[in-house]
Amino acid sequence: MRKQIVAANWKMNLTIQEAEKLVNELIEKLPTLQINQEVVVGVPFPYLTMVKGIIANKANVFVAAQNCYTKDAGAYTGETSVPMLKSIGVEYVIIGHSERREYFHECHKMLTEKVERCFEHGLKPIFCCGEPLKIREAGLQNQYVETQLKESLFQFSAEQLKGFIIAYEPIWAIGTGKTASSEQAQEMHAHIRSVFQGQYGADIADTISILYGGSVKAANANEIFGKPDVDGGLVGGASLVVSEFVPIIEGLSS
Ligand code: PGA
């Protein structure tokens, strides 16, 4: 059975005091998770250790960094490497979020290198993909996302991609309040799975967890997560409010 995951992406928000309060409240109100369900909290670098400490004894709850660098160490002022993240107990890394692709010019090759560093050091990437509005309007979203996956991931082996995590986030739905319909999400998720199936076979494709991201909220999570190829969500704005985020977690099918 593949994993179902609800991942929070706090982005560049909250002071450490606010972050501590939020994560404590989340742990207090956390619903019961099934054996194949996980909650991952993606927080700014300075808060990783604090959050990790608070969730330490919670089964199936993990912390994620929102980025990492392509090199292990060296003269790269301001960057954070995967071995550094590993040394503080971080388990997951969000890679290739559309905001990083757009504002920090992260290209396919750079994302391959980041995923590779994660594989080398045993961290789990959450690899983001998704098309801008113009591409969706032109009806080219399938090819666009397929290219993102092929260019960054197809050099890895089937063994490496077993149980891999993808987050499909249509850019036009991120932070806009516009959610893809559950049908649109299912259609793209099925396409993503078929892309992996074509390259690696159904046995591998079936192990890949594909999360939907883009204005997921308490009111729509259950419907979106109910689709057969949607294995959870990557949640930005709504993950900053415990009373919104907890029902989203509850939206995972049992
Ligand atoms: P949103 O962000 O839930 O605020 O739309 C999702 C994301 O960017 O991961």
Residues whose N, C-alpha, C, O or C-beta is under 5 A from the ligand:
A	BS01	PGA	N9 A173 I174 G175 T176 G213 G214 S215 V216 L234 V235 G236 G237 A238
